[in-house]
Amino acid sequence: MTAARILRLDALPPDVALLDAAARAEGFRMVGTLLAEGFAPFTAPGCALFAARDPVGSLLGIGGITRDPHGPGLRMRRFYVRPQARRGGLGRALAMAVLDHARASGASCIRLRAPASAAAFWEGCGFTPMRAAQATHGLRL
């Protein structure tokens, strides 16, 4: 795994716009949506936003958990890792930090909506595919 620190955030980091540019270059909008929505969804009880930074402080990834607006429990949200930081365990470490937070907050179920290209990643993190209008995967804690 890339030597990185996983940090819980108390605001959107100023360099998240650089992460958005990387995501948009791949055709993903989740970081742009994070910028548009702001930090507020991550301030509710049980919710949190985390970042992964390399040893010099560059933002490598982001992801969080919010209340699920489409059902009970929590929802993994705005999860993105730069392409050069993938396949070394960083994304999994970030996901596990978010899931550990969810467990500690007493959540019993987490859902997410992922592109098909990320299905294997989420299934490797313990999520199972589901057929729901607003979710592709779920996890019981």
C-alpha positions as CSV (number, residue, x, y, z in Angstrom):
1,M,0.0,0.0,0.0
2,T,1.1,3.5,-0.7
3,A,2.3,5.1,2.6
4,A,-0.6,7.3,3.4
5,R,-2.5,8.8,6.3
6,I,-6.3,8.4,6.6
7,L,-7.8,11.5,8.3
8,R,-11.2,12.4,9.5
9,L,-12.1,15.8,8.1
10,D,-13.9,18.7,9.8
11,A,-14.3,20.6,6.6
12,L,-13.8,20.2,2.9
13,P,-10.1,20.4,2.1
14,P,-9.0,23.3,-0.2
15,D,-7.3,20.9,-2.6
16,V,-10.4,18.8,-3.2
17,A,-10.8,20.7,-6.4
18,L,-7.7,19.0,-7.7
19,L,-9.3,15.6,-6.9
20,D,-12.4,16.7,-8.7
21,A,-10.3,17.4,-11.8
22,A,-8.9,13.9,-11.7
23,A,-12.3,12.4,-11.2
24,R,-13.8,14.4,-14.1
25,A,-11.0,13.3,-16.4
26,E,-12.2,9.8,-15.8
27,G,-15.9,10.7,-16.3
28,F,-16.8,10.6,-12.6
29,R,-18.9,13.3,-10.9
30,M,-18.9,12.2,-7.3
31,V,-16.2,14.8,-6.2
32,G,-18.0,17.6,-8.1
33,T,-21.2,16.6,-6.3
34,L,-19.3,16.8,-3.0
35,L,-18.1,20.3,-3.9
36,A,-21.7,21.3,-4.8
37,E,-23.3,19.8,-1.7
38,G,-20.6,21.0,0.7
39,F,-19.6,19.5,4.0
40,A,-23.0,19.7,5.7
41,P,-24.2,16.1,4.9
42,F,-21.3,14.8,6.9
43,T,-22.1,16.7,10.1
44,A,-25.1,14.7,11.2
45,P,-24.7,12.1,14.0
46,G,-23.0,9.0,12.7
47,C,-21.8,10.7,9.5
48,A,-18.2,11.6,8.6
49,L,-15.9,12.4,5.7
50,F,-12.4,11.0,5.4
51,A,-9.4,11.8,3.3
52,A,-6.3,9.9,2.3
53,R,-3.1,11.9,2.0
54,D,0.4,10.8,0.9
55,P,3.5,11.5,3.1
56,V,3.9,15.0,1.6
57,G,0.3,15.9,2.1
58,S,-1.2,15.4,-1.4
59,L,-4.8,14.4,-1.4
60,L,-5.1,10.9,-2.9
61,G,-8.7,10.0,-2.1
62,I,-11.8,11.0,-0.2
63,G,-14.9,9.2,1.0
64,G,-17.5,9.4,3.6
65,I,-20.8,8.2,5.1
66,T,-24.1,10.0,5.5
67,R,-27.7,9.1,6.3
68,D,-29.2,7.1,3.5
69,P,-31.9,9.4,1.9
70,H,-33.4,6.3,0.2
71,G,-33.8,3.9,3.1
72,P,-32.7,3.0,6.6
73,G,-29.1,3.1,7.7
74,L,-26.2,4.9,6.3
75,R,-24.8,5.4,2.8
76,M,-21.2,5.4,1.6
77,R,-20.8,8.6,-0.3
78,R,-18.5,10.6,-2.6
79,F,-15.8,7.9,-2.6
80,Y,-12.9,8.5,-5.0
81,V,-9.3,7.5,-5.2
82,R,-6.8,8.9,-7.7
83,P,-5.9,6.3,-10.4
84,Q,-2.2,6.4,-9.5
85,A,-3.1,5.5,-5.8
86,R,-5.2,2.5,-6.8
87,R,-4.4,-1.2,-6.5
88,G,-2.1,-0.8,-3.5
89,G,-4.6,-1.0,-0.7
90,L,-5.2,2.7,-0.2
91,G,-8.8,2.6,-1.4
92,R,-9.5,-0.4,0.9
93,A,-7.9,1.4,3.9
94,L,-10.0,4.4,3.2
95,A,-13.2,2.3,2.9
96,M,-12.3,0.4,6.1
97,A,-11.8,3.7,8.0
98,V,-15.3,4.8,6.9
99,L,-16.8,1.5,7.8
100,D,-15.1,1.4,11.2
101,H,-16.6,4.8,11.9
102,A,-20.1,3.5,10.9
103,R,-19.7,0.5,13.2
104,A,-18.7,2.7,16.1
105,S,-21.7,4.9,15.5
106,G,-24.0,1.9,15.8
107,A,-25.0,1.6,12.2
108,S,-26.4,-1.8,11.2
109,C,-26.7,-1.4,7.4
110,I,-24.7,0.5,4.7
111,R,-25.7,0.9,1.1
112,L,-23.9,2.5,-1.9
113,R,-24.3,3.2,-5.5
114,A,-21.2,2.3,-7.5
115,P,-20.3,2.3,-11.2
116,A,-19.9,-1.2,-12.7
117,S,-16.1,-0.6,-12.8
118,A,-16.0,-0.4,-9.0
119,A,-18.2,-3.5,-8.2
120,A,-15.3,-5.8,-7.6
121,F,-13.7,-3.3,-5.3
122,W,-16.8,-3.0,-3.1
123,E,-17.4,-6.7,-3.1
124,G,-13.8,-7.2,-1.9
125,C,-14.7,-4.8,1.0
126,G,-17.5,-7.1,2.0
127,F,-20.5,-5.5,0.2
128,T,-22.9,-7.7,-1.7
129,P,-24.7,-6.8,-4.9
130,M,-28.3,-5.8,-4.5
131,R,-31.1,-4.9,-6.8
132,A,-32.5,-1.6,-5.7
133,A,-33.4,1.5,-7.6
134,Q,-31.0,3.7,-5.6
135,A,-28.2,1.2,-4.5
136,T,-26.0,-1.3,-6.2
137,H,-24.4,-2.8,-3.0
138,G,-25.2,-3.3,0.7
139,L,-23.4,-4.4,3.8
140,R,-24.9,-5.5,7.1
141,L,-22.6,-4.6,10.1
